[in-house]
Amino acid sequence: MTFHILISDPLSEDGIYPLRQAEGMNIVMETNLTPEQLENRIDGFDALLVRSQTQVTRGLIERASNLKIIGRAGVGVDNIDLEAATEKGIIVVNAPDGNTNSAAEHTIAMMMSLARKIPQAFHALRNQNWDRKSYVGVELKNKTLGVVGLGRIGAEVAVRAKGQRMNVIAYDPFLTAEKAEKMGIGYGTIEEVLKAADFITVHTPLLKETHHLIDKQAFEIMKDGVQIINCARGGIIDENALYEAVKSKKVAGAALDVFEQEPMIDFRLLELPEIVATPHLGASTVEAQESVAVDVSMDVVSFLTTGTVRNSVNLPSVPKEIMAKIEPYFDLAERLGAFLTDLAEGTATEVNVKYSGDLANVEVGPLTRNMLKGLLKRHLGKHVNDVNAMYLANQKDIVVNEQKSTEAKGFTNLITVEVKTAKETRKAAGTLLNGQGARIVKVDDYLVDVVPAGHLLFIRHNDRPGVIGRVGTLLGQEDVNIATMQVGRSNVGGDAIMMLTIDKHADSSSLEQLKELSEIQNVTQIDL
C-alpha cells in the first residue's frame, strides 16, 4: 500500500529521513503554495507536514478527503485548526521534545553572557573603547540558581547549572522531595526560591496563573543584585516591573530571549545597559530544526503503518459504540480532576480512579485521560489534552491506577478519584443524575450533592452551633452571595464540612477572615 505525503513548508532531507527510509511512502514537497493552491492540491494526500508557515485552516481540512494525520515540525500547533481536525478524525502530532536541548543551551549561554557582561564588552570594543574596569563580571561557581518551572527544559538547565558547580533550587507544582533528591537539587515554594537565588531562570508555560508571575511583589522579596533570565515565554515577567527593578539596582541584570509583544515594539528595556537580549532564538539551531522534523516524520510513519503515535495533541478515534457510553462522563471526569487539584495540598504522587456500575463493563481509558487532563492543566496549561495527559503524568512521576467494580452503591455509575500527596490523601466521587447532569456526591468521607461548576468554597470546621450563620454573615458583609450550601459531619460535635457555591470568586481578604473564625479549620476556594 502506498501512502501519499505532502510537505508544504521547507524541511531538510535529514529531517525527513524516516519518511525516505520507510516503504510505501510517496513524498511530495511543494513549498510556497498560496492557501488557494494548497486547498486545490491537498485532496488525495494521507499526511501533511508543515512548520509554522502553512496555515492549516478548517477550509483546508474540509477539502482533504483522505487526510489521516497532520505533522507540525515544532512545539506549538497554533497554525493548525485542532477542532476541525478532531471533528474529521485527523490526528495532529508535533515535536514537544525536539528543542529541549537547544533551549536549555541558550538559557545557559544567556546566563553566562549576563554574568560576564560579554555583549556589553563586545559593543564597547567594537566602538574602539578598550574598557576592562566597566565590565567586571561574577562567577557562576557557588552561586544559587533558582529554577521556576522544572519541566523538560527547566530540568536540563538544572543539570547544566550543576555542571557549572552552581547550587540549584527549584519550584514546580509537581516537584517532590524524592525527585529533587534524585536530581541533587533543592526545592521549595516559589517564594523560597525567589528569596534564595542569585540567578533566577523561568521555564513555565504562559498561563493565566503564570502571566506576570514575576511581578513587582516578586522582585521585592529577591536578593539585592539578583540576575534574571527568561528564555521561556514573554509575559511571565512583568516587563514594566523588571524595568523599574533594574533602574533601582534591585536587579543587577536580565537576559531576555522572549518578550510580551513579538516582534518587539517597545525597546525601553534594551536602553538599559544591564539588559542582554536576543530575538526569540531558543530553538534556532540546525540540530533543533532537524530534530523536530525527525520526530514528526517518525510519528507520521508510525501512524500510517501501525496506527500508533507518541506525540498526538488531539483526541484519538474511539469506536462509536464505546463513545456513546462514555462521552457523557468526559466533562465529569475532567472536573473531578480539577476539583481535587485545588482541594489536595501538595504535589500529587499517586492517583487512583475507580469506575463502578455500568462503566465497569466498558473501556474507560479515555475517561481516565480526561480526569488527568483536569488534574494537570491547572499547572501545565491548555497543551494538556486527552492524549498526552497520561504521558505527562508519567513524566511528573505520578502513579496512575484504574480499578473497576460492578457495585455502584446506589448509583447507576460512579467515578471515584483519589489523589495522594506527600501531605495527605483526598477523594471525590461523582455521577450523572438523570435529567439533572453531573454531581459530586462524596468528598472524602462526607456525602454531598454539588454541581461541579462555578465558584466553590470547601470549608472544614468544628461542628458547633452558629458556625454556618457566622460564615453566611461574613460572606454577606463581603458582598459574596451564597447560591447553595451542603453540610456534613462525622459525628455530633466533631469534624464537619461545608460545600458552598458562590456567585463570584471570593477575594483573599474574605478567605482570610473566614479562616480567622475560631471554629474554622481550613478554607479552600475551587473554581471549575
GUFI-318837 format. One record per residue (C-alpha): x, z, y; residue in three letters. Coordinates in steps of 0.25 Angstrom, whole numbers, plus 5000, padded with zeros to 4 digits. Example, Ala and Ser with C-alpha at 12.3 -4.5 7.8 and 13.67 -1.06 7.14 Angstrom:
BEGIN
PT   px   pz   py resn
PT 5049 5031 4982  ALA
PT 5055 5029 4996  SER
//
This chain:
BEGIN
PT   px   pz   py resn
PT 5000 5000 5000  MET
PT 5005 4996 5014  THR
PT 5003 5005 5026  PHE
PT 5004 4999 5040  HIS
PT 5010 5008 5051  ILE
PT 5010 5005 5065  LEU
PT 5021 5011 5074  ILE
PT 5017 5009 5089  SER
PT 5028 5017 5096  ASP
PT 5043 5016 5095  PRO
PT 5049 5023 5083  LEU
PT 5063 5022 5077  SER
PT 5066 5016 5064  GLU
PT 5072 5029 5059  ASP
PT 5059 5036 5063  GLY
PT 5050 5026 5055  ILE
PT 5060 5026 5043  TYR
PT 5050 5033 5034  PRO
PT 5040 5022 5036  LEU
PT 5050 5012 5033  ARG
PT 5054 5018 5020  GLN
PT 5040 5021 5015  ALA
PT 5034 5010 5006  GLU
PT 5021 5003 5011  GLY
PT 5023 5005 5026  MET
PT 5021 4993 5035  ASN
PT 5027 4997 5048  ILE
PT 5023 4990 5061  VAL
PT 5030 4995 5074  MET
PT 5023 4990 5087  GLU
PT 5026 4998 5099  THR
PT 5022 4996 5114  ASN
PT 5008 4991 5109  LEU
PT 4997 4993 5120  THR
PT 4985 5002 5116  PRO
PT 4977 4990 5114  GLU
PT 4987 4983 5106  GLN
PT 4989 4995 5097  LEU
PT 4974 4996 5095  GLU
PT 4973 4982 5090  ASN
PT 4985 4984 5081  ARG
PT 4982 4997 5074  ILE
PT 4971 4993 5065  ASP
PT 4977 4992 5050  GLY
PT 4988 5002 5052  PHE
PT 4989 5014 5043  ASP
PT 4998 5022 5052  ALA
PT 5002 5022 5067  LEU
PT 5015 5029 5072  LEU
PT 5017 5032 5087  VAL
PT 5025 5040 5096  ARG
PT 5019 5044 5110  SER
PT 5017 5030 5116  GLN
PT 5006 5025 5108  THR
PT 4992 5032 5111  GLN
PT 4984 5033 5098  VAL
PT 4970 5033 5104  THR
PT 4957 5034 5098  ARG
PT 4955 5020 5101  GLY
PT 4967 5016 5093  LEU
PT 4964 5025 5081  ILE
PT 4950 5019 5080  GLU
PT 4956 5005 5079  ARG
PT 4965 5010 5068  ALA
PT 4956 5007 5056  SER
PT 4967 5010 5046  ASN
PT 4976 5021 5053  LEU
PT 4979 5033 5044  LYS
PT 4990 5040 5051  ILE
PT 4996 5041 5065  ILE
PT 5010 5046 5067  GLY
PT 5015 5051 5080  ARG
PT 5031 5051 5081  ALA
PT 5031 5064 5089  GLY
PT 5026 5078 5090  VAL
PT 5013 5076 5098  GLY
PT 5001 5067 5096  VAL
PT 4996 5067 5110  ASP
PT 4995 5051 5109  ASN
PT 4986 5051 5097  ILE
PT 4971 5054 5097  ASP
PT 4971 5064 5086  LEU
PT 4956 5066 5086  GLU
PT 4954 5051 5084  ALA
PT 4964 5050 5073  ALA
PT 4958 5062 5066  THR
PT 4944 5057 5067  GLU
PT 4949 5044 5060  LYS
PT 4956 5051 5049  GLY
PT 4970 5047 5054  ILE
PT 4982 5057 5052  ILE
PT 4991 5059 5064  VAL
PT 5005 5064 5062  VAL
PT 5016 5068 5071  ASN
PT 5030 5074 5070  ALA
PT 5030 5088 5075  PRO
PT 5044 5092 5070  ASP
PT 5051 5079 5074  GLY
PT 5056 5084 5087  ASN
PT 5059 5099 5084  THR
PT 5074 5097 5083  ASN
PT 5075 5089 5095  SER
PT 5066 5098 5104  ALA
PT 5074 5110 5099  ALA
PT 5087 5104 5102  GLU
PT 5082 5100 5116  HIS
PT 5078 5114 5119  THR
PT 5092 5120 5115  ILE
PT 5098 5109 5124  ALA
PT 5090 5113 5135  MET
PT 5093 5127 5133  MET
PT 5108 5125 5133  MET
PT 5107 5116 5145  SER
PT 5099 5127 5152  LEU
PT 5109 5138 5149  ALA
PT 5121 5130 5153  ARG
PT 5115 5122 5165  LYS
PT 5120 5109 5159  ILE
PT 5111 5099 5166  PRO
PT 5113 5106 5180  GLN
PT 5128 5106 5178  ALA
PT 5128 5091 5174  PHE
PT 5120 5087 5186  HIS
PT 5130 5095 5195  ALA
PT 5142 5088 5188  LEU
PT 5135 5074 5189  ARG
PT 5134 5077 5204  ASN
PT 5149 5079 5204  GLN
PT 5147 5094 5206  ASN
PT 5157 5102 5197  TRP
PT 5150 5115 5197  ASP
PT 5153 5125 5186  ARG
PT 5148 5138 5192  LYS
PT 5134 5134 5195  SER
PT 5131 5130 5180  TYR
PT 5136 5143 5172  VAL
PT 5126 5144 5160  GLY
PT 5123 5154 5150  VAL
PT 5126 5154 5135  GLU
PT 5115 5154 5125  LEU
PT 5122 5163 5115  LYS
PT 5115 5177 5114  ASN
PT 5104 5173 5123  LYS
PT 5090 5175 5119  THR
PT 5081 5162 5117  LEU
PT 5066 5165 5118  GLY
PT 5059 5154 5110  VAL
PT 5044 5153 5113  VAL
PT 5037 5146 5102  GLY
PT 5044 5145 5089  LEU
PT 5039 5132 5083  GLY
PT 5047 5121 5077  ARG
PT 5055 5119 5090  ILE
PT 5056 5133 5094  GLY
PT 5061 5137 5081  ALA
PT 5072 5126 5081  GLU
PT 5076 5131 5095  VAL
PT 5077 5145 5090  ALA
PT 5087 5141 5079  VAL
PT 5096 5133 5088  ARG
PT 5096 5144 5098  ALA
PT 5101 5154 5087  LYS
PT 5112 5144 5085  GLY
PT 5116 5146 5099  GLN
PT 5117 5161 5096  ARG
PT 5105 5164 5104  MET
PT 5095 5175 5101  ASN
PT 5081 5169 5099  VAL
PT 5068 5176 5101  ILE
PT 5055 5168 5099  ALA
PT 5040 5169 5101  TYR
PT 5030 5161 5093  ASP
PT 5016 5165 5089  PRO
PT 5019 5162 5075  PHE
PT 5033 5168 5074  LEU
PT 5034 5180 5065  THR
PT 5045 5191 5063  ALA
PT 5049 5185 5049  GLU
PT 5051 5171 5055  LYS
PT 5059 5176 5067  ALA
PT 5068 5184 5058  GLU
PT 5070 5172 5049  LYS
PT 5074 5163 5061  MET
PT 5083 5174 5066  GLY
PT 5076 5175 5080  ILE
PT 5068 5186 5087  GLY
PT 5053 5185 5090  TYR
PT 5043 5191 5100  GLY
PT 5031 5189 5109  THR
PT 5033 5179 5120  ILE
PT 5035 5190 5130  GLU
PT 5046 5196 5122  GLU
PT 5053 5182 5120  VAL
PT 5052 5179 5135  LEU
PT 5058 5193 5139  LYS
PT 5070 5192 5129  ALA
PT 5074 5177 5131  ALA
PT 5086 5172 5139  ASP
PT 5081 5158 5136  PHE
PT 5067 5154 5133  ILE
PT 5062 5141 5126  THR
PT 5047 5138 5123  VAL
PT 5042 5130 5111  HIS
PT 5027 5132 5111  THR
PT 5017 5121 5111  PRO
PT 5010 5119 5124  LEU
PT 4996 5126 5123  LEU
PT 4986 5133 5132  LYS
PT 4993 5146 5127  GLU
PT 5007 5141 5130  THR
PT 5005 5134 5143  HIS
PT 5013 5141 5153  HIS
PT 5017 5151 5142  LEU
PT 5030 5153 5150  ILE
PT 5024 5157 5164  ASP
PT 5027 5166 5176  LYS
PT 5024 5179 5168  GLN
PT 5033 5174 5156  ALA
PT 5044 5171 5166  PHE
PT 5043 5185 5171  GLU
PT 5046 5192 5158  ILE
PT 5058 5184 5155  MET
PT 5072 5188 5157  LYS
PT 5078 5184 5171  ASP
PT 5087 5172 5169  GLY
PT 5079 5166 5157  VAL
PT 5080 5152 5154  GLN
PT 5068 5143 5149  ILE
PT 5068 5131 5140  ILE
PT 5055 5122 5137  ASN
PT 5056 5110 5128  CYS
PT 5042 5112 5122  ALA
PT 5030 5109 5131  ARG
PT 5028 5108 5146  GLY
PT 5019 5119 5151  GLY
PT 5023 5130 5142  ILE
PT 5032 5135 5154  ILE
PT 5025 5136 5167  ASP
PT 5034 5127 5176  GLU
PT 5030 5134 5189  ASN
PT 5033 5148 5183  ALA
PT 5046 5142 5178  LEU
PT 5050 5136 5192  TYR
PT 5048 5150 5198  GLU
PT 5055 5157 5187  ALA
PT 5067 5148 5189  VAL
PT 5067 5149 5204  LYS
PT 5066 5164 5203  SER
PT 5078 5164 5193  LYS
PT 5070 5171 5183  LYS
PT 5072 5159 5174  VAL
PT 5087 5154 5175  ALA
PT 5083 5140 5170  GLY
PT 5074 5132 5162  ALA
PT 5075 5120 5153  ALA
PT 5063 5111 5152  LEU
PT 5060 5099 5144  ASP
PT 5045 5099 5146  VAL
PT 5036 5101 5158  PHE
PT 5022 5103 5161  GLU
PT 5020 5089 5166  GLN
PT 5027 5078 5160  GLU
PT 5033 5069 5165  PRO
PT 5037 5080 5175  MET
PT 5031 5078 5189  ILE
PT 5035 5092 5195  ASP
PT 5050 5093 5196  PHE
PT 5051 5106 5203  ARG
PT 5057 5113 5191  LEU
PT 5068 5103 5190  LEU
PT 5072 5106 5204  GLU
PT 5077 5120 5199  LEU
PT 5092 5119 5195  PRO
PT 5089 5129 5183  GLU
PT 5080 5119 5176  ILE
PT 5084 5110 5165  VAL
PT 5074 5099 5161  ALA
PT 5072 5087 5152  THR
PT 5060 5077 5151  PRO
PT 5054 5082 5138  HIS
PT 5065 5077 5129  LEU
PT 5064 5088 5118  GLY
PT 5060 5077 5107  ALA
PT 5068 5066 5113  SER
PT 5079 5064 5103  THR
PT 5081 5052 5094  VAL
PT 5080 5061 5082  GLU
PT 5067 5067 5086  ALA
PT 5061 5054 5089  GLN
PT 5065 5049 5075  GLU
PT 5061 5062 5068  SER
PT 5047 5061 5073  VAL
PT 5045 5047 5069  ALA
PT 5051 5050 5055  VAL
PT 5041 5062 5053  ASP
PT 5029 5054 5057  VAL
PT 5034 5042 5049  SER
PT 5035 5051 5037  MET
PT 5021 5057 5039  ASP
PT 5015 5043 5040  VAL
PT 5022 5038 5027  VAL
PT 5017 5051 5020  SER
PT 5003 5050 5025  PHE
PT 5001 5035 5021  LEU
PT 5007 5037 5007  THR
PT 5003 5051 5003  THR
PT 4993 5056 5013  GLY
PT 5001 5068 5018  THR
PT 5007 5071 5031  VAL
PT 5015 5082 5037  ARG
PT 5012 5082 5052  ASN
PT 4998 5078 5054  SER
PT 4991 5082 5067  VAL
PT 4977 5079 5064  ASN
PT 4967 5082 5053  LEU
PT 4969 5076 5039  PRO
PT 4958 5069 5032  SER
PT 4949 5079 5024  VAL
PT 4939 5074 5013  PRO
PT 4925 5073 5019  LYS
PT 4919 5082 5009  GLU
PT 4929 5093 5012  ILE
PT 4928 5091 5027  MET
PT 4913 5092 5027  ALA
PT 4914 5106 5020  LYS
PT 4926 5112 5028  ILE
PT 4925 5105 5042  GLU
PT 4914 5115 5047  PRO
PT 4924 5126 5045  TYR
PT 4936 5120 5053  PHE
PT 4933 5126 5066  ASP
PT 4930 5140 5060  LEU
PT 4943 5140 5052  ALA
PT 4951 5136 5065  GLU
PT 4944 5147 5073  ARG
PT 4947 5157 5063  LEU
PT 4962 5154 5064  GLY
PT 4961 5154 5079  ALA
PT 4954 5167 5079  PHE
PT 4964 5174 5070  LEU
PT 4976 5169 5079  THR
PT 4970 5177 5090  ASP
PT 4966 5189 5082  LEU
PT 4978 5191 5074  ALA
PT 4990 5198 5081  GLU
PT 5004 5192 5077  GLY
PT 5009 5179 5070  THR
PT 5001 5174 5058  ALA
PT 5009 5175 5046  THR
PT 4998 5172 5035  GLU
PT 4984 5166 5036  VAL
PT 4974 5168 5024  ASN
PT 4962 5160 5025  VAL
PT 4950 5162 5015  LYS
PT 4939 5152 5012  TYR
PT 4927 5158 5006  SER
PT 4914 5152 5001  GLY
PT 4911 5137 5000  ASP
PT 4925 5134 5007  LEU
PT 4932 5139 4995  ALA
PT 4928 5126 4988  ASN
PT 4934 5116 4997  VAL
PT 4947 5112 5003  GLU
PT 4950 5122 5015  VAL
PT 4964 5118 5019  GLY
PT 4958 5111 5032  PRO
PT 4951 5124 5036  LEU
PT 4964 5132 5034  THR
PT 4971 5122 5043  ARG
PT 4961 5123 5053  ASN
PT 4962 5138 5053  MET
PT 4977 5137 5054  LEU
PT 4975 5128 5066  LYS
PT 4967 5138 5073  GLY
PT 4977 5149 5070  LEU
PT 4989 5141 5075  LEU
PT 4984 5133 5086  LYS
PT 4983 5145 5096  ARG
PT 4998 5145 5095  HIS
PT 5002 5131 5091  LEU
PT 4992 5123 5099  GLY
PT 4984 5111 5096  LYS
PT 4994 5104 5088  HIS
PT 4990 5113 5076  VAL
PT 4980 5106 5068  ASN
PT 4973 5106 5054  ASP
PT 4984 5098 5048  VAL
PT 4997 5105 5053  ASN
PT 4991 5119 5054  ALA
PT 4996 5123 5040  MET
PT 5010 5117 5043  TYR
PT 5011 5125 5056  LEU
PT 5006 5138 5049  ALA
PT 5017 5136 5039  ASN
PT 5027 5133 5050  GLN
PT 5023 5146 5056  LYS
PT 5025 5153 5043  ASP
PT 5010 5157 5042  ILE
PT 5006 5158 5027  VAL
PT 4992 5152 5025  VAL
PT 4983 5155 5013  ASN
PT 4970 5150 5009  GLU
PT 4960 5157 5000  GLN
PT 4946 5153 4995  LYS
PT 4935 5161 4989  SER
PT 4920 5157 4986  THR
PT 4916 5171 4991  GLU
PT 4912 5170 5006  ALA
PT 4906 5184 5008  LYS
PT 4892 5179 5012  GLY
PT 4897 5166 5019  PHE
PT 4896 5152 5014  THR
PT 4910 5150 5019  ASN
PT 4920 5160 5025  LEU
PT 4934 5157 5031  ILE
PT 4943 5170 5032  THR
PT 4956 5169 5039  VAL
PT 4967 5180 5038  GLU
PT 4979 5180 5047  VAL
PT 4991 5189 5044  LYS
PT 5001 5192 5055  THR
PT 5013 5202 5055  ALA
PT 5004 5211 5062  LYS
PT 4990 5210 5056  GLU
PT 4980 5203 5047  THR
PT 4968 5197 5054  ARG
PT 4956 5190 5047  LYS
PT 4944 5182 5051  ALA
PT 4933 5175 5043  ALA
PT 4923 5164 5048  GLY
PT 4912 5156 5043  THR
PT 4901 5146 5047  LEU
PT 4887 5151 5049  LEU
PT 4876 5140 5046  ASN
PT 4871 5135 5060  GLY
PT 4880 5145 5067  GLN
PT 4894 5140 5066  GLY
PT 4907 5147 5064  ALA
PT 4908 5162 5064  ARG
PT 4919 5172 5062  ILE
PT 4913 5182 5052  VAL
PT 4924 5192 5050  LYS
PT 4936 5197 5058  VAL
PT 4946 5206 5049  ASP
PT 4936 5215 5042  ASP
PT 4925 5214 5053  TYR
PT 4912 5206 5051  LEU
PT 4909 5198 5063  VAL
PT 4901 5185 5067  ASP
PT 4909 5178 5078  VAL
PT 4908 5163 5083  VAL
PT 4923 5159 5083  PRO
PT 4923 5153 5096  ALA
PT 4926 5156 5111  GLY
PT 4932 5169 5116  HIS
PT 4932 5181 5107  LEU
PT 4937 5195 5108  LEU
PT 4941 5203 5096  PHE
PT 4941 5218 5098  ILE
PT 4946 5229 5089  ARG
PT 4940 5243 5093  HIS
PT 4937 5256 5088  ASN
PT 4922 5258 5084  ASP
PT 4918 5267 5096  ARG
PT 4904 5268 5103  PRO
PT 4905 5260 5116  GLY
PT 4916 5251 5113  VAL
PT 4908 5238 5113  ILE
PT 4902 5242 5126  GLY
PT 4915 5244 5133  ARG
PT 4920 5231 5128  VAL
PT 4908 5224 5133  GLY
PT 4908 5231 5147  THR
PT 4923 5228 5149  LEU
PT 4922 5213 5146  LEU
PT 4909 5212 5155  GLY
PT 4917 5218 5166  GLN
PT 4928 5207 5164  GLU
PT 4917 5197 5164  ASP
PT 4919 5193 5149  VAL
PT 4905 5191 5143  ASN
PT 4903 5194 5128  ILE
PT 4896 5184 5121  ALA
PT 4895 5190 5107  THR
PT 4901 5203 5100  MET
PT 4903 5206 5086  GLN
PT 4908 5221 5082  VAL
PT 4912 5226 5068  GLY
PT 4919 5239 5063  ARG
PT 4925 5244 5051  SER
PT 4918 5258 5052  ASN
PT 4911 5267 5062  VAL
PT 4921 5271 5072  GLY
PT 4933 5263 5066  GLY
PT 4939 5250 5070  ASP
PT 4929 5239 5075  ALA
PT 4929 5225 5081  ILE
PT 4922 5217 5092  MET
PT 4922 5202 5092  MET
PT 4917 5197 5105  LEU
PT 4914 5183 5110  THR
PT 4916 5182 5125  ILE
PT 4913 5171 5135  ASP
PT 4927 5169 5141  LYS
PT 4941 5172 5138  HIS
PT 4944 5187 5142  ALA
PT 4956 5189 5151  ASP
PT 4967 5198 5147  SER
PT 4962 5209 5157  SER
PT 4949 5210 5149  SER
PT 4956 5211 5136  LEU
PT 4966 5222 5141  GLU
PT 4954 5230 5146  GLN
PT 4947 5229 5132  LEU
PT 4960 5234 5125  LYS
PT 4961 5246 5135  GLU
PT 4947 5251 5129  LEU
PT 4951 5263 5120  SER
PT 4943 5258 5108  GLU
PT 4949 5244 5108  ILE
PT 4960 5241 5098  GLN
PT 4962 5227 5101  ASN
PT 4956 5215 5108  VAL
PT 4959 5200 5105  THR
PT 4954 5188 5112  GLN
PT 4951 5176 5104  ILE
PT 4948 5162 5109  ASP
PT 4942 5152 5100  LEU
//
